[in-house]
Amino acid sequence: MTQSPFLIMKENSKTVLWNDSADPKELKDALTWGIVGATCNPVIALSAIKADKEYWVGRIKEYAKNHPTATDDQIGWAMVEELSINAAKIFEPEFEKQNGRNGRLSIQTDPRNFRDAKALTEQAVVFSKLSKNIIVKIPVTSEAISAFEEATYQGVSLNATVSFSVAQTIAVAEAIERGLKRREAEGLDISQMGPVCTIMVGRVDDWVKVSAEKSGAMIDPGVMEWAGVAVFKHAHQVYKERGYRTRLLSAAFRNHMHWSQILGGDSVISPPYAWQVKINNAGLVPNLNSIEEPVDPKILKTLQTLPEFNKMYDVDGLKVEEFTNFGATLRTLRGFLQSVNDLEAFVRDVTVPNPDK
């Protein structure tokens, strides 16, 4: 049988594989081909709960009985915390083996707090104490940048999310560096901290396509599939030159290049479970240094005719004050906010069942 391309990557590359899932069944399966961590968000958490509906309906009923004053929203978040704790246990051996650099499970802060750095910081600290190998997601909005510094200073390993641009990755890395330096100056331990900054590469592609359609630009669809790869490669080059201690993470897959074209760097790739299965079944042979190969100049030049691509690609393409209202940010926040509503509705169907059904 052909060896898994992910195992080839694990054995021969600095790039590591996480899984964009919180479903324990999927995570245990993916351990066999070398995952060393996992990412989660409100959409993924709800999907994992629905995947084992019988168990979680029982837990919701039990929690509601034991906490009679809890709102449906509070019950939903309690289930997300429990789901995350259970998933984190799967990675404890890898966490110990790698001294905190990997072996982590992501849990995302409440997206409704995207404009409140204080609330994001406080929730990040609470979440970080759920398990020793939790990594906490904070969205890269204009208002949240200070939360990356403060939560890092308080000892939280962070995963920046809702991030699509080189400018956002730089702002995150600089904020985390400030937090790390404050800890170091006070003699506080940073040895087990493992911050990462996500680029939602597939959502970069999505926004390029949407913006091209809105502007009426006639661009080869195949060219637009390279947008996320181009942004990631550029950000990786900047990180490498500047020596940031934060690693980049590729997520939100739309095509196999979001794995195959960014191998070889000291970074993380976190495809959904379904994409990992596809790549394994296809038997793709990885180019273990693809991150250093530039995007075809003709493709890049074509992409650079699109102003929205340049906002994501250029080092100074977005100002910090523009992060929140950037199109890709708004689209993603709306999706995450809807998932919070959907989770509350799911809980309500259990706590207040519909008598007409």
C-alpha positions as CSV (number, residue, x, y, z in Angstrom):
1,M,0.0,0.0,0.0
2,T,1.3,3.5,-0.9
3,Q,2.4,5.4,2.2
4,S,0.2,8.3,3.2
5,P,1.5,11.6,1.8
6,F,0.9,13.1,5.2
7,L,3.2,10.5,6.8
8,I,5.8,11.3,4.2
9,M,5.4,15.0,5.1
10,K,5.6,14.3,8.8
11,E,8.8,12.3,8.4
12,N,10.6,14.6,6.0
13,S,9.3,18.2,6.6
14,K,9.1,20.9,9.3
15,T,5.5,21.5,8.2
16,V,3.0,19.8,10.5
17,L,-0.5,18.5,10.0
18,W,-3.5,19.4,12.2
19,N,-7.1,18.6,11.5
20,D,-9.9,21.1,11.0
21,S,-12.3,19.1,13.2
22,A,-13.4,18.5,16.8
23,D,-15.1,15.2,16.2
24,P,-13.2,12.6,18.3
25,K,-13.9,9.9,15.8
26,E,-12.3,11.9,12.9
27,L,-9.4,12.9,15.1
28,K,-8.6,9.4,16.2
29,D,-8.7,8.2,12.6
30,A,-6.5,11.1,11.4
31,L,-3.9,10.2,14.1
32,T,-3.0,7.2,12.0
33,W,-1.7,9.5,9.2
34,G,0.2,11.9,11.5
35,I,-2.0,14.8,12.7
36,V,-0.5,16.5,15.7
37,G,-3.3,19.0,16.6
38,A,-6.7,20.3,15.6
39,T,-8.5,23.5,14.9
40,C,-12.2,24.3,15.7
41,N,-14.7,27.1,15.2
42,P,-18.4,27.6,15.9
43,V,-19.3,25.9,12.6
44,I,-17.1,22.9,13.2
45,A,-18.2,22.6,16.9
46,L,-21.9,22.5,15.9
47,S,-21.2,19.9,13.2
48,A,-19.3,17.7,15.7
49,I,-22.3,17.9,18.1
50,K,-24.8,17.1,15.4
51,A,-22.6,14.1,14.3
52,D,-23.1,12.5,17.7
53,K,-26.6,13.9,18.3
54,E,-27.9,11.2,20.6
55,Y,-25.0,11.7,23.1
56,W,-25.1,15.5,23.0
57,V,-28.9,15.7,23.3
58,G,-28.5,13.6,26.5
59,R,-25.8,15.9,27.8
60,I,-27.9,19.0,27.1
61,K,-30.8,17.6,29.0
62,E,-28.6,16.6,31.9
63,Y,-26.8,20.0,32.0
64,A,-30.1,21.9,31.8
65,K,-31.5,19.8,34.7
66,N,-28.4,20.5,36.9
67,H,-28.3,24.2,35.9
68,P,-31.9,25.3,35.9
69,T,-31.1,29.0,35.5
70,A,-28.7,28.5,32.5
71,T,-29.8,30.1,29.2
72,D,-29.9,28.0,26.0
73,D,-26.9,30.1,24.9
74,Q,-24.9,29.3,28.1
75,I,-25.8,25.6,27.8
76,G,-24.6,25.6,24.2
77,W,-21.2,27.1,25.1
78,A,-20.9,24.6,28.0
79,M,-21.3,21.8,25.4
80,V,-18.6,23.4,23.2
81,E,-16.2,23.5,26.2
82,E,-16.9,19.9,27.0
83,L,-16.5,18.9,23.4
84,S,-13.1,20.7,23.3
85,I,-11.9,19.2,26.6
86,N,-12.7,15.7,25.2
87,A,-10.9,16.4,21.9
88,A,-7.9,17.9,23.7
89,K,-7.3,14.7,25.6
90,I,-6.6,12.9,22.4
91,F,-3.6,15.1,21.8
92,E,-2.0,15.2,25.3
93,P,0.7,12.6,24.4
94,E,1.8,14.7,21.4
95,F,1.6,17.9,23.5
96,E,4.0,16.4,26.1
97,K,6.3,15.0,23.4
98,Q,6.6,18.4,21.7
99,N,6.6,20.6,24.8
100,G,3.5,22.5,23.8
101,R,4.5,23.4,20.2
102,N,1.9,20.9,18.9
103,G,-0.6,18.6,20.4
104,R,-3.1,21.3,20.8
105,L,-6.9,21.7,20.3
106,S,-8.3,25.0,19.3
107,I,-11.4,26.5,20.8
108,Q,-12.7,29.8,19.4
109,T,-13.8,32.8,21.5
110,D,-17.4,34.0,21.1
111,P,-17.6,35.7,17.7
112,R,-20.1,38.2,19.1
113,N,-17.2,39.8,21.0
114,F,-15.3,40.6,17.8
115,R,-15.3,44.4,18.7
116,D,-14.4,43.9,22.4
117,A,-10.7,43.2,23.1
118,K,-11.3,43.0,26.8
119,A,-14.0,40.4,26.5
120,L,-11.9,38.4,24.0
121,T,-8.9,38.5,26.3
122,E,-10.9,37.4,29.4
123,Q,-12.6,34.5,27.6
124,A,-9.3,33.5,26.1
125,V,-7.8,33.2,29.6
126,V,-10.8,31.2,30.8
127,F,-10.7,28.8,27.8
128,S,-6.9,28.3,28.1
129,K,-7.5,26.8,31.6
130,L,-9.9,24.2,30.3
131,S,-7.0,21.9,29.4
132,K,-3.2,22.3,29.4
133,N,-3.1,21.8,25.7
134,I,-5.8,24.2,24.6
135,I,-5.0,26.9,22.0
136,V,-7.5,29.8,21.8
137,K,-8.8,31.5,18.6
138,I,-9.3,35.2,18.5
139,P,-10.5,36.9,15.3
140,V,-8.1,39.4,13.6
141,T,-10.4,42.4,13.7
142,S,-9.2,46.0,14.1
143,E,-10.5,46.0,17.7
144,A,-9.0,42.7,18.7
145,I,-5.3,43.3,17.9
146,S,-4.6,44.5,21.5
147,A,-6.1,41.2,22.7
148,F,-3.4,39.2,21.0
149,E,-0.7,41.1,23.0
150,E,-2.6,41.0,26.4
151,A,-3.8,37.4,26.2
152,T,-0.2,36.3,25.2
153,Y,1.2,38.3,28.1
154,Q,-1.3,36.4,30.4
155,G,0.2,33.1,29.1
156,V,-2.4,32.1,26.5
157,S,-1.3,30.3,23.4
158,L,-3.3,31.9,20.6
159,N,-4.5,30.9,17.1
160,A,-5.4,34.0,15.1
161,T,-8.5,33.4,12.9
162,V,-10.7,35.4,10.5
163,S,-7.4,36.3,8.8
164,F,-6.9,36.6,5.0
165,S,-4.1,39.1,4.4
166,V,-0.4,39.5,4.9
167,A,-1.1,42.7,6.7
168,Q,-3.2,40.9,9.3
169,T,-0.6,38.2,9.8
170,I,2.0,40.9,10.5
171,A,-0.2,42.7,13.0
172,V,-0.8,39.5,14.8
173,A,2.8,38.4,14.9
174,E,3.9,41.9,16.1
175,A,1.2,41.9,18.9
176,I,2.2,38.4,20.0
177,E,5.9,39.3,20.0
178,R,5.0,42.3,22.3
179,G,3.2,39.9,24.7
180,L,6.0,37.4,24.7
181,K,8.6,40.1,25.4
182,R,6.6,41.4,28.3
183,R,6.5,37.9,29.8
184,E,10.2,37.4,29.2
185,A,11.0,40.8,30.8
186,E,9.2,39.6,34.0
187,G,10.8,36.2,34.0
188,L,7.6,34.4,33.1
189,D,7.7,31.1,31.3
190,I,7.1,30.9,27.6
191,S,8.6,27.5,26.9
192,Q,5.3,25.8,26.2
193,M,3.6,28.5,24.3
194,G,2.9,27.8,20.6
195,P,1.1,30.6,18.9
196,V,-0.1,30.3,15.3
197,C,-1.7,32.7,12.8
198,T,-4.2,31.3,10.4
199,I,-4.6,32.4,6.8
200,M,-8.0,31.1,5.6
201,V,-6.6,30.4,2.2
202,G,-9.8,29.1,0.7
203,R,-11.7,32.2,1.9
204,V,-9.0,34.3,0.2
205,D,-9.9,32.5,-3.0
206,D,-13.6,33.0,-2.3
207,W,-13.3,36.7,-1.8
208,V,-11.2,37.1,-5.0
209,K,-13.8,35.4,-7.0
210,V,-16.7,37.4,-5.4
211,S,-14.9,40.7,-5.9
212,A,-14.0,39.8,-9.5
213,E,-17.6,39.0,-10.2
214,K,-18.8,42.2,-8.6
215,S,-16.3,44.3,-10.6
216,G,-17.0,42.5,-13.9
217,A,-13.4,41.5,-14.3
218,M,-12.9,38.6,-16.7
219,I,-10.3,36.4,-15.0
220,D,-9.4,32.8,-15.8
221,P,-11.0,30.8,-13.0
222,G,-7.9,28.6,-12.7
223,V,-5.9,31.7,-11.9
224,M,-8.1,32.6,-9.0
225,E,-7.5,29.2,-7.4
226,W,-3.9,30.5,-6.7
227,A,-4.9,33.5,-4.7
228,G,-4.8,31.9,-1.2
229,V,-1.5,30.1,-2.1
230,A,0.1,33.4,-3.2
231,V,-1.0,35.2,0.0
232,F,0.3,32.4,2.1
233,K,3.7,32.1,0.3
234,H,4.2,35.9,0.7
235,A,3.3,35.9,4.4
236,H,5.7,33.0,4.9
237,Q,8.5,34.9,3.3
238,V,7.8,37.9,5.5
239,Y,7.7,35.7,8.7
240,K,10.9,34.0,7.7
241,E,12.7,37.3,7.1
242,R,11.5,38.9,10.3
243,G,12.0,35.8,12.6
244,Y,8.5,35.9,14.2
245,R,7.9,33.2,16.8
246,T,4.4,32.7,15.6
247,R,3.8,30.0,13.0
248,L,1.5,30.4,10.0
249,L,-1.4,28.0,9.6
250,S,-3.3,27.2,6.4
251,A,-7.0,26.5,6.7
252,A,-10.4,26.7,5.0
253,F,-9.5,24.4,2.1
254,R,-10.9,24.7,-1.4
255,N,-8.3,22.7,-3.4
256,H,-5.3,20.4,-2.7
257,M,-2.9,23.3,-3.4
258,H,-3.7,24.7,0.0
259,W,-1.7,21.7,1.2
260,S,0.6,20.7,-1.7
261,Q,1.9,24.2,-2.6
262,I,2.9,25.3,0.9
263,L,5.0,22.5,2.2
264,G,8.5,22.8,3.7
265,G,8.2,25.8,6.0
266,D,8.0,25.8,9.8
267,S,4.2,26.1,9.6
268,V,0.9,24.2,10.2
269,I,-1.5,22.9,7.6
270,S,-5.0,22.1,8.9
271,P,-7.3,20.6,6.3
272,P,-10.8,19.4,7.1
273,Y,-11.0,15.6,7.7
274,A,-12.8,15.1,4.3
275,W,-9.9,16.8,2.5
276,Q,-7.3,14.7,4.3
277,V,-9.2,11.6,3.2
278,K,-9.3,12.8,-0.4
279,I,-5.5,13.6,-0.4
280,N,-4.7,10.2,1.1
281,N,-6.9,8.4,-1.4
282,A,-5.4,10.3,-4.3
283,G,-1.9,9.2,-3.3
284,L,-0.5,12.6,-4.1
285,V,3.3,12.7,-3.9
286,P,4.2,15.8,-2.0
287,N,6.9,18.3,-3.1
288,L,8.4,18.8,0.3
289,N,9.8,22.3,-0.5
290,S,6.9,23.8,-2.4
291,I,6.7,26.8,-0.1
292,E,9.9,28.1,-1.6
293,E,8.6,27.9,-5.2
294,P,7.1,31.2,-6.3
295,V,3.7,31.4,-7.9
296,D,4.0,31.6,-11.7
297,P,4.7,35.3,-12.5
298,K,2.0,35.4,-15.1
299,I,-0.6,34.1,-12.6
300,L,0.5,36.6,-10.0
301,K,0.5,39.5,-12.4
302,T,-3.1,38.6,-13.4
303,L,-4.2,38.4,-9.8
304,Q,-2.6,41.8,-9.1
305,T,-5.0,43.4,-11.6
306,L,-7.7,42.8,-8.8
307,P,-7.6,45.5,-6.1
308,E,-9.1,43.2,-3.5
309,F,-6.3,40.6,-4.1
310,N,-3.7,43.3,-3.6
311,K,-5.3,44.3,-0.2
312,M,-4.6,40.7,0.9
313,Y,-1.3,40.2,-0.8
314,D,0.6,43.4,-0.1
315,V,2.4,43.9,3.2
316,D,0.6,47.2,3.6
317,G,-2.5,46.3,1.7
318,L,-4.8,46.8,4.7
319,K,-4.4,49.2,7.6
320,V,-5.3,47.9,11.0
321,E,-8.4,50.1,11.2
322,E,-9.6,48.4,7.9
323,F,-9.5,44.8,9.2
324,T,-13.0,44.6,10.6
325,N,-14.8,46.0,7.6
326,F,-12.8,44.1,4.9
327,G,-15.1,42.0,2.8
328,A,-13.7,38.6,3.6
329,T,-13.8,39.5,7.3
330,L,-17.4,40.5,7.2
331,R,-18.4,37.4,5.2
332,T,-16.7,35.1,7.7
333,L,-17.9,36.8,10.8
334,R,-21.5,36.6,9.6
335,G,-21.0,32.8,9.1
336,F,-19.6,32.4,12.6
337,L,-22.3,34.6,14.1
338,Q,-25.0,32.5,12.4
339,S,-23.4,29.3,13.8
340,V,-23.7,30.7,17.3
341,N,-27.4,31.3,16.7
342,D,-27.8,27.8,15.2
343,L,-26.2,26.3,18.3
344,E,-28.6,28.1,20.6
345,A,-31.5,27.0,18.4
346,F,-30.2,23.4,18.5
347,V,-30.2,23.6,22.3
348,R,-33.6,25.2,22.4
349,D,-35.1,22.3,20.4
350,V,-33.9,20.1,23.2
351,T,-34.9,22.2,26.2
352,V,-38.1,23.5,24.7
353,P,-39.2,20.7,22.3
354,N,-41.7,21.6,19.6
355,P,-45.0,19.8,20.6
356,D,-46.2,20.0,16.9
357,K,-43.5,17.6,15.7
